[in-house]
Amino acid sequence: MSVGQSPVRHDAAPKADGSAEYAGDAVANNALHAVIVFSGKPHARMLSMSTAAARAVTGVVDVITASDAPVNEYGLTMRDQPALVGADHTGIAAVDGAISRWEADQIAVVIGETRAVASAGAAAIEVDWEDLPLLNSIDEALADDAALLHPENGLPTNAYHALKIRKGDLAAGWAEADIVIDGTYTVPHQEHAYLQPEAGTAYIDDEGRVTIEGGGQWTSEDREQVAHVLGLRNEQVRIIYKAIGGAFGGKEDMSIQIALGLAAMRLAERGEHRPIHCRWSREESIVGHHKRHRGRIHVRLGATNDGIITALEADVTLDAGAYNYTSNKVLGNTHLAVGGSYRVANACIDSRAVYTTTVPGGAFRGFGGPQGAFAIESSMNKLAEALKIDPVDLRLRNAVIDGDEGIT
């Protein structure tokens, strides 16, 4: 292949003619079926869990719990999440593995001869919880008396990751301004809604490796996270991606992979070597995976009467949810995007990510950029309206060109 050529995608024909194999369709005839049990608790400490009734369901092969996870922590960029929440966790982790911090924290994996059997077993699990204070919003999480969701990080606040930009002379910028636009913008969670929900199959291959066939976005990172929880070396785990079925950032983080890997490893140790398949329903997918970050952004913009920006002040807070996922990386994009593609000589921008007892925020197309763009472009529209300048012309007057300094 060289410049000027247009290679044909290796999967173009299979996807066009319907022969591409997706993880949700690749189910061996002898496969067992796994159902992952969510906590259903946005913030609570597990006191006890009984799996006796689940194991007694005819056709249930096994139930995997936190005691089966050699190292009960994982995370794509920070290991701040238990693989399985449980009162009987191994304790080999920095994060407290007995606490559920959002309703889709996983507490057990029920393996059965059929999905219906596994679902019946999951419904039979009995759990005793101690409810803990809810932090359902950024303001609740930042209150002086707010419970700390992750005391293991040693911080006195739920705001755990912060960035700042200081550029030029802000006071001088405000003094030069003939007009000031001030606004606060809120952005909600957004669901990825990819066509194929999370699905995969796990087994031990001929070389003794824990093998997971699924659909995701980071084969190497998936392998590292699975291996860490299973207490294995990376080369003892194999990740194989089938046709993905859509992702848009929503499959960057773990969903079913660790649960499947644990199930395959533990069942093999107990003499059961059939492959184990798991496929989330649409409801399980929506409940169980991260969303685009919700947040609040305050922008104060100063300009001259002819529309030249003289000062920008912004304050960004993104709701990371219960766990970091990629919030520390997404925040960096929002932090820069709130400055827009404009010449800004004087700027002060503060940004932070905050833990709450809600669904984690994570990667989504734009990776934090849309939130920042929404705030600055809304402010530019307000500025154009106030100055009675065409919105496009206003942007062209301030747009960066080759050789200009960026916001940093």
N, C-alpha and C positions, 0 to 999 in steps of 0.2 A: 504494500500500500504506500502511496506517496501523495504529496500535495496535489490537489486537483482531481483525485479519484474519489468516488463515492462508494465505499464498501457497503455490502448488504449486511444488516444485523444478523448475527447467527441465529437469533430466535424469531426473526421476522416471519418466515414461512410457517413454522409450527404454531405461532400465535394466530396467524391468518387462517390456517386450515383447521384449527381446533385440536391439533395433536399435541400441543404443549402440555406438559404434565405439571400441574400445580400441587402444592403440598396438601391441600384439602382433598384432592382426588386420589393421591397416591397412598392407598390403604391396602396393606397386604391382607390376604384372605384369613390368615391366622392371627391378625393383630388383636391385641388387647386394647381397651379404650380407657383413656384417662379423663377425669373431670377434676379441675382445679377448684378448690373451695375458697371463696373470698371471705374475709372477716365480717363484712357488713357493718363494721364499726369504724367511724372516722377517727376516733381517739379513745382507746381503751387498753387496759392491761389484761392479758389473758391470765386467769388464775388457774384454770384447769381445762383439759379437753379430753373427752372420752370417745374413743373410736370403736368401742366394743360392739355397739349396735350396728355400725357400718360394716364391720368385719363379718358380722353374722348374716348379712344379706346374701342370699344365694347368688353365686356368680361373682361376688367381690373377691378379687385375688389378693389385694394388699392395700394398705393405706400408708402413705408416706407423710411424715410430720417433721417438725423442726429438729427432732432428735436424730433424724437421718442426714442432716446437712452437716458435713464435717466442719465447714467454715461458714457461719451463717451471716454473710454480708456480701453485698455486691453493689455495683454502680458503674455506669459508663465512664464518668469523669470523677466521681467521688464514691467511695464505698460507704454509703450512709443508709442502706436499705437492707433489712433482713430478707433472706431468700424465702423463708417460711417463718411466720410469726408463731411462737409457741412457748408455753410455760416450761416445756422440757427442752428448750434450745441448748445447744452445746456450750454456749458462752464464749466461743472462740470468734469474737467480733468486737469491734469498738461500739457499734450501735446496740442498744438494748433490744434483743430479739423477742421479748415478751410483749412488746407494745405495738398495737396497730395504730397507724397514723393516718390512714385513709381507708375507705370502705372496701377497696379492692386489694388491700394487703392479702397475700395468699397464706393460708393456714394449713392446708393439707392437699394431698393429691390422692384421689381414690381411683384405683385401677380395677376394672371389671371386664367380664367377657364381652359385654356390650356397653354402649354409652348409656342406655337406659338403666342398666344394672349399676353402673358407676354413679349415675345421678341419684339413684335411690340410696346408695351408700353414703353419698355426700349429704343428703338430706337427713340422714340418721345420726350424723356427728353431733355431739352435745358439747357445748362450750359455756364456761362460766367466765364472765367478764367483770372487771371493775371499770366503770366509765370514768373518763378523764375529761378535763375542760376542753371545749371545742374552740378552735380558732378559725372561724369560717371566712374571715376577711383579712385584708392587709392591716386595717386599723386594729382589729382585735389582736392580731399577732404582734403588733408593735406597741400595744398598751404596756404601761409600766409594770402592771401586775400579771402580764401574760405568762402562761406556762411555757417553758422552753421545750421545744419539740426535739431538739438534738443537743442536750447538755454535754454530750461527748466531745463536741467541737470546742468546748472551753469558752464560748462567747456568752456574754450576759444578755444577749438579744436574739430574736429570731431572724434578724437581718444578718445574713452570714457571708454575703459576698458584695463588695462595693467597688465602684469605679468613680473616678473624677477627672474632669478636664478643667484646666485653668489656662486661659489664653488672653493676652493683651491686658488692657486696663478697663475693667468693667465699669468703674465709676465714670471714666471719661466717655465711654460708649453711651451710657445713659445721658450724660450731659449733652452729647451731640444729637440725641434723638429729638425729633419734633413730635413724634407720636409713639405711643407704647401700646402694644397689643398683649393682653394677658388672658390666658385660658387654661382650663384643666380638662383633660381628655381621658376617658376610660375605654378600655378595650376588653371584650369578653373572651372566655374560652371559645375555642373552635375545634370541632371534630373533623378528623381527616376523612372519614367516610370512604376509605378505599374499598374496592369491589370485593376482595377476598379477605375475610377475617383471618385472624391468626390461626395457623394450623401447622402440624408437624408430626413426625414419627421418629422415635428414638430406639436404638438397639445397640448391642455390642457387636462390632464387626469382626471379621476373621482375624484381625491383628490385635483384638482385645481392646480396641478403642471405643469409648462412648461416642456414638455417632448420632447426630441429630440432623434430620432432613427437614428443612422448613423454608421459610421465606423471610428475609430480613434485609438489612442494609450494611452491616459491618461483620463480615465473616470472622476476621481476626479478633475483633473486640468481643464478639459473641463467644468465641472459643475461650478467650482469656477469662471472661466472667464466669462461664460455666466451669472451667477448670479450677478456678479459685474456690468456688463454693464446694466442689466435689473433692477438693484436696488433691487434685491431680496435676501433673505437668501438662503444659499446653499440648505437647505431642501425643498425649493420651486421650485427647478429645478431637473429634472431627466434626466440622460444620459443613453441610452441603445445602446449597440453595437450589430449590426448584424454581420454576417460573414464579415471580413474586406476587402478582395479582394486585399491584398498587401499594404505595407506602407513603410518599410525600413527606417523609420525615417521621411518620408515625410508627415505623418499625426499626428505628435506630436503637431503641432501648429494649430491655428484656421483657418478654411477656410469658410465653410458655416454655422457653428453651431450658431454663434451669430446672423447672419442675419435671420436664421430660427426662433430662439428663440424670437427675437424682433417681427417678423411678427406674430407668433402665439399669443403672448401676446397682441399686439395692436389690432389685428383683433378680438380677443375674447372680448376685452373691447368695441369694436364697434358692437358686436352682431354676428360675423361670427365665427363659431366653427368648420368648416371643417378642416381636416388635410391639411398641406401645404408641398408639396414635391419639392425638388430642386435636380437636377442632373447636374453636370458640364459636358460639352463636353470635349473631350481630349484637345482641344485648350484652353478652359477656365482653365482646370486643370494645364496645363503647364505654362500659364501666371500667374495664381493666387496663386500658392503655392511656398514655398521656395526651394532652391537648396543646393547642397553641396557647401561649401564656396570656392570662388576663393581667391587667395592670392599670396603673394610673400615671399619667404624665402631665406635669405642669410646664407650660412654656410661657415665657415673657420675652417679647420681641420688640426691640427698639429700631426705629428707622427715621431717615430724614423725609422731608415732604416730597422729595422726588423718588422715594422708594428704596434708597440705599440702606441696607441693614447696618446698624451701628453697634448693636449689642444683642446678645442672646443669653438668656438664663433658663435652664431647664432642670427639672427634678423628675427622675424616673424611678418608679417602683414596680417591679414585676413579681407576681405571685408565683413562687416556685412550686407551691403545693407541699406535699408531705416529704418529698425527697428531691435531691438536686437534679437528677437525670442530666440534662445538658443546660440547665439554667445559667450556670456560670459562663458558658460560652455564648448562649443566646443573648444574655444581658449585654455582652460586649458589642454585639451588632446594633441593638436598640440604642445603646449609649452613643454610638457614632451616627446612626441614622437620624437621630433627633436633631442633628445639626444640618441635615439636608445636604444638597449638593451646591452649597452657597458659600460665597466669600464672607466669612465672619471674623472680623479682626479682634473682637472682644467677646469672650464667652466664659460661662461658668456652668458646668453640667455635673450633676451628682446623680448616680444611679446605684440601685441596690436590688438584690434578690432576697425575698422573705419567705421563710417556711410558714405554711398554714396547714390545717387539717383538711385539705381538699385535694382533688386530683392533681397530680404533678403536671407541671408545664414542661414541654420538651420541644424537640425539633418539629418544625412545620415549614413548608415552602416559604422562603424568605428569611427564616431563621432569626427572628427578632427584628428584622428590618421593617416589615409592614407596620408594627406598632409605632416605631419612631417616625416613620414617614407620615403616618396618619396625623400625628401631633403637629409636626412642623409644617406640613402642607395645609392643614386646616388653619394654622396660624397665618400662613402666607395668604390664604384666601381672605381671611378677615382683614389683613393688612391692605390687600388690594382693594377690598370694598371700602374700607375707611378712607383710603387715599384717592379713590375713584380712578385707579390705574388698572388697565387690563391685566388679569391674573397671569397670563402668559408673558406679557411684557415685563411685569414685575420680576418674574423668575429669571428672565433673560438678563435683566439689569444686574442681578446678583449671582448668576451662575458661575461656578468656577470654570476657568479655562486652563489650558496647558501652562504650567509654571506657577499657578496659584498655590498657596498653602491650603491644606485641608483644615478641618475643624481642630485637629490635634497639632 
